[in-house]
Amino acid sequence: MKYRKWLVVSIVVSAASLAIIYMLSSTRHAEEVILQINPYMIVVAIALNVVSWLAWALRLKILGSALDVHVPYKKAFKIIMVSHFMAAVTPSAMGGEPMRIYMLTQDKIAKGNTGVGNATALTLGERLIDFIFFGVALPILMLLVGFSVNLTALRYFLIAAAILLGIAGVLTFYMVTHPNKFTKHSKKLGKLLKYLIKDEEKREKTINKMENEFGIFSSGIITLFKDKKWHLLASLAATTLMWGSGFMIPSVILLGLGLPPIWLLSFMFQMIIVIVTMIPISPGGTGLAEFSAYFLYGQQVPQSVIGPLILVWRILTFYMNLGVGMGYTIHYIAKGK
């Protein structure tokens, strides 16, 4: 498989990070601590992760309908699971976007306006909605509970992530509001394409197609955020369910350990972890996620359970996503796409 080496790197980095955390936390009899977790709470945590998958697939379907991209719910779920796998084996936790765009352009998966432009608008629209959710929820949480948490050790990662997100946001806004600029630059791109596409007629067709798809992408983003307000509100509700259900998992694990949950703090911690793992350093944000969690939860959770907490949390989220996503990806490839 093309991404086999990245899969190995992702697992090795995550496993090594968890091993280091165990040593740092001086956790003794960790196996006994894990076995003491209430199995009903494990089932609840698994159910919450599945709910996050279902909500994401629902959001994809809602946004697709706004752009006349018709994706059956079952196939939307498949896209999401394959995207989870790709995100886990590519640098940063946002590596699944190209695969979602590709799958949305396949006739066997989606119907309607399924060109690259609309597929890109749909996928980028998802991320913009995520930014809206985080941009509203995270400041509120930090005002409510954030002053009790020391973020010094993560400040450089948070600054780097904020800069990357800021640059991405500005570029996206500029591209959407100035599509004519792309048309001008596409002529310069034609000079570069001479080295890749020798046939002049074919090269012109490629440039024209790119210009057309970019125009569709720009109008698609505007349609989503200006003309389809009910679709936008519904997708925001699905986004809240998607992230909220996943963010509840660490507190559910704490309940399983017989400890008090830290609902609001955990929501804030999970948001910070998601932002940090967007930095394209390691496959799926592995290493960054584990150590960010260790630093954040270590301020609120007894040292004796911090290792087991992070291990079980990663198994029920990252490794569960990776395993199920890999199954869907293998099935997708085996069926000839």
Secondary structure, DSSP 8 states (H G I E B T S, - for coil): -TTHHHHHHHHHHHHHHHHHHHHHHT--SHHHHHHTS-HHHHHHHHHHHHHHHHHHHHHHHHHHHHTTEE--HHHHHHHHHHHHHHHHSSBBTTTTHHHHHHHHT-TTT-EES-SHHHHHHHHHHHHHHHHHHHHHHHHHHHHHHGGGS--GGGHHHHHHHHHHHHHHHHHHHHHHH-HHHHHHHHHHHHHHHTTT---HHHHHHHHHHHHHHHHHHHHHHHIIIII-HHHHHHHHHHHHHHHHHHHTHHHHHHHHTT----HHHHHHHHHHHHHHTTSTTSBTTTTHHHHHHHHHHTTTS-HHHHHHHHHHHHIIIIIHHHHHHHHHHHHHHHTT-
